[in-house]
Amino acid sequence: MTPLINLHDSVFSLVEKLAGEWLLPTLARFTFVAVLLMYFWNSAATKLGDGIFGILSPSFGGYTQIWPRAIEAAGYDLSAMSWFQWLVVVAGTAAEFILPLLILLGLFTRLAAIGMIGFVIMQSLTDIVGHHADATTIGGWFDRIHDSQIMDQRLFWMAILITLVVKGAGPLSLDRVLARKSTAA
């Protein structure tokens, strides 16, 4: 049994040594970009108003996505929304564009991943409380159903984002370029 354990330990210590510092962060960034980048950018685009400064005049969809109960209570009248609600929609829209871009570039990746974790938590709470997501959509852990949109799917998102917080962006990133420049200076 000891030779088998020694073989196991030597093989996987070699795997960890060769791939541990670059494989996980690179794979996490690739997975985020391949699966979620366009999801978030498309979602942000639905919140834009008309024109070049559309981010500053959010669309009706922006308010209904972020403030579903408030817009309903206001009789779906955008002019009844407060400056704070406007600010949250603008900030949320900007975050949906900027944070995924930072992860794509590997720039300030840990901070961007923390921001995305907060964003996903708020998105999930809005879906549950504001949009009254049903039990099937919310789902639950430790059951036989693996594909609920909130509990199951977003746990995978969080695992990817937490990996980026812990491991950083990896070697193919602007973070690595900046770190080399600051070390050289």
Residue pairs with C-beta under 8 A, 6 or more apart in sequence:
21 167
21 170
21 171
22 170
22 171
24 163
24 167
24 170
25 109
25 163
25 164
25 167
25 168
25 169
25 170
25 173
26 170
26 171
26 172
28 160
28 161
28 163
28 164
28 167
28 170
29 103
29 104
29 106
29 109
29 164
29 169
29 170
29 173
31 160
32 100
32 103
32 160
32 161
32 164
33 100
33 103
33 104
36 100
36 157
36 160
37 100
37 103
37 104
40 96
40 97
40 99
40 100
41 96
41 97
41 100
43 65
43 96
44 93
44 94
44 96
44 97
46 59
46 61
46 62
46 65
47 58
47 59
47 61
47 62
47 65
47 66
47 89
47 92
47 93
47 96
48 54
48 55
48 58
48 59
48 62
48 93
49 55
49 56
49 57
49 58
49 59
49 62
50 57
51 57
55 90
55 93
55 94
56 90
58 86
58 89
58 90
58 93
60 76
60 78
62 89
62 92
62 93
63 70
63 71
63 78
63 81
63 85
63 89
64 71
64 76
65 126
66 85
66 88
66 89
66 92
66 126
67 81
67 85
67 88
67 89
67 130
68 126
68 130
68 131
69 129
69 130
70 81
70 85
71 78
71 81
74 80
74 81
92 119
92 122
95 115
95 119
96 119
98 112
99 112
99 115
99 116
99 119
100 112
100 116
102 108
102 109
102 111
102 112
103 109
103 112
103 113
103 116
103 164
103 169
105 173
105 174
106 169
106 170
106 172
106 173
106 174
106 175
106 176
107 169
107 173
107 174
107 175
107 178
108 175
109 164
109 168
109 169
109 173
109 175
110 164
110 165
110 168
110 169
112 164
113 161
113 162
113 164
113 165
114 161
114 165
116 161
117 158
117 161
117 162
117 165
120 154
120 157
120 158
120 161
124 150
124 154
127 133
127 137
127 149
127 150
128 138
128 150
133 149
133 150
136 148
137 148
137 149
137 150
138 148
138 149
138 150
138 151
139 145
139 147
139 148
139 149
139 150
139 151
139 152
140 148
140 151
141 151
141 152
141 155
145 152
146 152
147 153
168 175
169 175
169 176
170 176
